[in-house]
Amino acid sequence: MARAMPMMFAFALFLLIGAVHVLATIKIGAIGDLTAVDEATAKHIRLVATISKHVYIGVGYCLLCLFLIWFTAFRRYPLWAGWLVLATLAAPWVIYLKACGMVIHRLSTG
């Protein structure tokens, strides 16, 4: 059971990131070009639009992360190895999660 913890945490994290991405995409589509935004928000919107256009980037990266965590558990590496793989590979997506959250916040509050 303990070997499955990094895998379950990674799966939950990627589900959360996927849900926030969908919410940000819906918010961008609903607002459209009706609102003037600052440069930082525009950069986050471009990032979300790029990931939306190239879905295989997110899905492939998620599957790579899950496979590598499974591989560490399958090969009976120490438990910390799975957590290290998760922390290393999920770091860019946590930053992306923040970008999606900023888009949702900025477009909701105006």
N, C-alpha and C positions, 0 to 999 in steps of 0.2 A: 504494500500500500504506500509506503514512504517513497518508493521509486517512482510512483505515478504522480506525486505531488507537483513536480515541475511541469509535467505534461498537462495536468488539469489547470494549473495556473496559467500556462501559456494559452491554452484553448479559451479560457475565460477572458484573458486579456485581448486576444484577437477578436473574439465576439464583441467585446466592448468597443474596440477600435472600429470594427465594421459598422456597428450601430451608430456610433458618433459620425462616421464618414457619411453614412446614408442621410442622417439628420442634417449635416452640413450641406450636402448636395441638394437636398430638398429646400433648405433655406436659401441657398444661392439661386436656385431656379425660381423660387417664389418672389424674391426681391428683384432679380434681373438687373437691368441697368437703371433702375429708378432711383438708386441711392448713390450719392457721392461718398467714397470711402477714402481713408488715408492710405499712404503707400504700404505700410506694414500689413494692413488688412487685405489690400489688393494682392500682395505677394502670397499671403495665405490662401486667398481665393484661387490664384493661379496654381498653387500646389495641389489643392483639392481637385481642381478641374483636370490637372494632369493625371493624377491617380485615378480619377473617374474615367478618363479617356483610355487609360492603359491598365485595365483591371488585372491583367495577368501579373503585373508587378506585385500587387498586394497579395494575391492568391499564391503566387509562386514563393514569395518570401515567407508567408505563413506556413506553407507546406514544408519548406526547407527547415525552418525553425522547429516545427513539430517532429520532422524526421530525425533531425540531429539530436533532439532530446530523447526520442524513442531509442535511437542508436546507443546513446550513452547508458540508458537503462538496460537495453538488450545485452550489451557487452559487459554488463556488471561493473561499469566504472563507478567510482565513488559518487555518492549522492550529490556532493557539492559540484561535480562536473556538469550535471544536468542544470543546476541552478546557474552556473557560470555561462553555459551556452545560452540559456534563456536571457540572462541579463545582458549579454553581449549582443545577441541578435535582436532583442526587443527594444533596445535603446533608441534606434531611429524611429520606431513606430510609436514610442511614447512621446517623442518630440512631435510626430505627426498628429497624435491625439491632442496635444496642446494646440497645434495650429487649427485643427478642426473646432476645438472648443472656443478659440478666439474668434473664428469666423461666425460661429453660432451666436456668441455673446455680442459681437460688434453689430451684426445684422439685426439682432433682436432689439437691442437698445437704441440703435440709430446712431 
